[in-house]
Each structure stands twice: as C-alpha cells, then as structure tokens.
Amino acid sequence: MNNLYPLKFNPVFRDKIWGGDRIRTVLGMDFSPLPNCGEAWVLSGVPGSQTLVSNGFLKGNELNELVEIYMDELLGESVFDKFKDEFPLLIKFIDSNDYLSIQVHPDDALAAKRKIGNGKSEMWYFMHAEKDAELISGFNRKIDQKIYLDHLEKKNLREILNTEKVKAGDVFYIPAGRIHALGPGLLLAEIQQTSDTTYRIYDWDRVDENGVSRELHTELALEAIDYTFHDSYRTSYPKTKNQLTTLVDSPHFFTSVLDFNRPLTRDYGFLDSFVICLCVEGSALVKYDQGKIELKKGEVLLVPAVMEEISLLPSPECRILEVYIP
C-alpha cells in the first residue's frame, strides 16, 4: 500500500436562499451555475455530500472510503475506535448575504435518542464582515421555556436574543443547544461535528419564488434549546505572530490559529488524531517527507494521523486554523 500524504479535496457547493457570491469573489472557487452559493463544504463525510480527493494517487476517492481503507492510519487509533467508518468533522465556508433562520442543533444525547447520528456543536471564524454586520448567539437575559414560547408566539423572539457586532478575525463557539443565526455581510469558516441536523425556529417570514415558506421545527427544537444565559458569547484570544493560539477546546474538536510570516515546523507526533489545516488568509508551501503542496486561502489540507511532522513556508504571510480531535 502506498504511503498516505496530506490530502486536498474538491468542494461540494450548496445553493441557499440567503447565499451570495463571496465564495467565488473572495475565495476564488467556481460554483457555477448556482445563483446563491451559501456554502462550500471543503471537507465532508456526510452521506450524499462527500468530498472527493483532488491530489495524488488517491484522487477521486470519497473521504469515508479513505477511512474504511486506512482506518487508524488516517484518523488515529482512538478516533477510529470511536467513529469507525465516518469522518467525524465537517468543514465549510459560509457566505451569508441575508439573515439565516434562527435555529438550534441537538446535542449528542438528544441525537442518539432521536436516532439521527451525531449532535452538532460548531465554531465560526470570521474572514470578512461588512460594516455593522451582526449575528445572534444565545439569550440576552435569563429566561425559561415559557418566556421563550410566549415571545415565539407573539413573533418578537428577537427581543430576548443576544445580538453581536462582528468583524474579521472574530470567533464564536456555538455548542449544541445554543440558539443562533448569522446576519448578512459575513464570510466565515465553520468547523462542526459531522451532522446535517438543524432545527429551524424562525425564518423571518420568508417565502421562495413559489410563495412557499421553509419548514419550521418548533416542537423538535423545544427539547434541544439550552436556555442558559451567559455574560459573554464571543471567544476572546490574543492575536500573536508565529505561535499557536488556542481558540476552541471542546470535547468534539480542538482548534488553534497560527498567524505566521516565517517558516515553521509543526510536530504532530504527540497526537492520536488527524490534523486539518484550514487556510483563512494568504498562502503557504507545506513540506512533508515525500514532497510538498501549496495551501491557499479557502483550501483545506487533511494531514493523516500517521504523519508526525510538516513544515510551513508562508508566501509571504499566512493564517491557518489547525483542527484535531482531542
């Protein structure tokens, strides 16, 4: 069997009622003929939407096919033991040109109870934000289910939701159960558990070209919502050069940011997991035992668990999100 190497993938594009054209204009991806491309799934093992390898001798293989063949060599022993033949993370770029629905995702326990696979915790790293762009994350006061339902019924849900202004470089962690919505004018990288389950609570009374509203999941969402009020929903982190900075340390994924302008070597020998390198700014040459590969803004590189070291050469600057399973 040939040796594993850092893998690139062809994106899967999703047309969305709220999508725009920044995935083409800012990230340089061609998603034609979609009029409103809202999402580019750049690393996905979701059945029916799996990404295909675009480089090397494994070109054309689906992500989960590689998991079946290479098992712990690709995923890491403990990760493979837990997730078996399904790749555990889904990586996307999202372009919101309008408000997304106000929504919530189930946690692992509720997903298991409903027999729908994994729960869905996620994080957002913002690459671009128009002036005064905003999002919704959590509640702005202490509430309970009765207060929530009262506001939902009267169509003034926004009154109890927490709104945040957003700028490039901001990070938000959205654990399963947290009510949320992206606003217009945003381009972001999303890292999440492998799940496509979303409970839509309110969709701004939108209709499609046939006058049909999108389905709401009011009852399904009730049991999923975490009504806890938090003082802060934004992830603060120091912005430093040439060293790794932790962004999110969750049971589902560990994400750091690396903003660098000089060559660096990354040692992954201590990990029992694959590593995802997600380029959010600039570009870099990635060198490894058997060769080298370029990583550009909007691209993702999957480094197999069996690989212990890579070198990163920025040209001239680069910012990468580094993700693995803790």
Secondary structure, 3 states (H helix, E strand, C coil): CCCCCCECEECEEEEEEEEECHHHHCCCCCCCCCCCEEEEEEECCCCCCCCEECCCCCCCCEHHHHHHHHCHHHHCHHHHHHHCCCCCEEEEEEEECCCCCEEECCCHHHHHHCCCCCCCCEEEEEEEECCCCEEEEEECCCCCHHHHHHHHHCCCHHHHEEEEECCCCCEEEECCCCCEEECCCEEEEEEEECCCCCEEEECCCCCCCCCCCCCCCHHHHHCCCCCCCCCCCEECCCCCCCCEEEEEECCCCEEEEEEECCCEEEECCCCCCCEEEEEEEEEEEEEECCEEEEEECCCEEEECCCCCEEEEEEEEEEEEEEEECC
